[in-house]
Amino acid sequence: MLEIIKNSPFWSPFSWIYRKSGLKSKVYSRSLKPPVQTITTQSLIYLINRSNKKIRQEKYVDIKPDVAFDAGPMPPEDIAALTMILCHIDFNTIFEFGTNWGYTTASLALNSPTAAQIWTLDICKEMYQDSYLQEDKELAEMVLNQTQTGWAYKQTSEVHKVRQIFQDSLKFNWDTNGLPEAFDFILVDACHKYDFVKNDTIKACNRLKSGGLLLWHDYYYDVSAWTDVFKYVNEFAKIHPRVYHLAGTHLAAWIKP
Ligand SMILES: C[S@@+](CC[C@H](N)C(=O)[O-])C[C@H]1O[C@@H](n2cnc3c(N)ncnc32)[C@H](O)[C@@H]1O
């Protein structure tokens, strides 16, 4: 039926109005609404902890390196949700895929228990030939040099909690790094291409404790960015219950059964 309408002479002007009026993008973005349930950050905390009691005062990072930067750190609403979670739940073993400037690592360090241990993984420019980086524009924009990587957490009083790993997440092997057997909390925020998100998620699942939390960043459900994260997380949610989108953020969450 749709094909007949599309082939008729009336379709062209109708199609033009449909696109120009903004109706098409509305319909399209509605069809992309998260298929997983959207819940508040407070509800997620309650599902994990069976309590909404705050145990730490939130701490935020307000420092900037000397050089200009744009891509990388999470937007404030996502940092606020993450910080709220950290101040309500004691995560003692934390792993982050994707350090970048280390702003989120700094939030993890400042808002976790005194005895918490944090591992954060990234690659750096020194690991690649210039010609390789020139072929991958997205990577070239994102990857930093070794001293820039993790710059923000190194400025905090809690730097001793953090261990930096420089390795490609595709090649990363938990067993070779002397890491704990299992983690309380893992954040997936490295390369946003489908195969990488899938790889990092599968690795995270294998090392997450029962009842532990997995967060994906850049779960954007409009067509503006990182559609592979949205696609993979939705696929994951089809076979794993307890995947949620956090309201007002670009974070998706999974509580491991
Ligand atoms: C969006 S940034 C991370 C932002 C950081 N989590 C934050 O909130 O500040 C993505 C990072 O993933 C890193 N990355 C890209 N491909 C990677 C790979 N194959 N293995 C490890 N890290 C990778 C990039 O170098 C970049 O620093």
The ligand as an SDF file (V2000), in Angstrom:
LIG
                    3D

 27 29  0  0  0  0  0  0  0  0999 V2000
   34.1580    9.6050   25.2560 C   0  0  0  0  0  0  0  0  0  0  0  0
   35.8440    9.4430   25.6830 S   0  0  0  0  0  0  0  0  0  0  0  0
   35.7720    8.9220   27.3770 C   0  0  0  0  0  0  0  0  0  0  0  0
   35.2500    9.9820   28.2780 C   0  0  0  0  0  0  0  0  0  0  0  0
   35.4630    9.7250   29.7580 C   0  0  0  0  0  0  0  0  0  0  0  0
   34.8580    8.4840   30.1930 N   0  0  0  0  0  0  0  0  0  0  0  0
   34.8370   10.8690   30.5270 C   0  0  0  0  0  0  0  0  0  0  0  0
   33.6720   10.7710   30.8830 O   0  0  0  0  0  0  0  0  0  0  0  0
   35.5190   11.8710   30.7210 O   0  0  0  0  0  0  0  0  0  0  0  0
   36.2590    7.9670   24.8620 C   0  0  0  0  0  0  0  0  0  0  0  0
   37.6890    7.5080   25.1180 C   0  0  0  0  0  0  0  0  0  0  0  0
   37.8000    6.1770   24.6090 O   0  0  0  0  0  0  0  0  0  0  0  0
   39.1120    6.0100   24.1360 C   0  0  0  0  0  0  0  0  0  0  0  0
   39.1600    4.8800   23.2040 N   0  0  0  0  0  0  0  0  0  0  0  0
   38.8260    4.8600   21.8940 C   0  0  0  0  0  0  0  0  0  0  0  0
   39.0350    3.6520   21.3700 N   0  0  0  0  0  0  0  0  0  0  0  0
   39.5140    2.8830   22.3730 C   0  0  0  0  0  0  0  0  0  0  0  0
   39.9380    1.5300   22.4530 C   0  0  0  0  0  0  0  0  0  0  0  0
   39.9190    0.7310   21.4000 N   0  0  0  0  0  0  0  0  0  0  0  0
   40.3620    1.0570   23.6500 N   0  0  0  0  0  0  0  0  0  0  0  0
   40.4060    1.8700   24.7340 C   0  0  0  0  0  0  0  0  0  0  0  0
   40.0080    3.1550   24.7250 N   0  0  0  0  0  0  0  0  0  0  0  0
   39.5910    3.6560   23.5580 C   0  0  0  0  0  0  0  0  0  0  0  0
   39.4670    7.3510   23.4990 C   0  0  0  0  0  0  0  0  0  0  0  0
   40.8630    7.5100   23.4350 O   0  0  0  0  0  0  0  0  0  0  0  0
   38.7600    8.3360   24.4290 C   0  0  0  0  0  0  0  0  0  0  0  0
   39.6650    8.8790   25.3650 O   0  0  0  0  0  0  0  0  0  0  0  0
  1  2  1  0
  2  3  1  0
  2 10  1  0
  3  4  1  0
  4  5  1  0
  5  6  1  0
  5  7  1  0
  7  8  2  0
  7  9  1  0
 10 11  1  0
 11 12  1  0
 11 26  1  0
 12 13  1  0
 13 14  1  0
 13 24  1  0
 14 15  1  0
 14 23  1  0
 15 16  2  0
 16 17  1  0
 17 18  1  0
 17 23  2  0
 18 19  1  0
 18 20  2  0
 20 21  1  0
 21 22  2  0
 22 23  1  0
 24 25  1  0
 24 26  1  0
 26 27  1  0
M  CHG  2   2   1   9  -1
M  END
$$$$
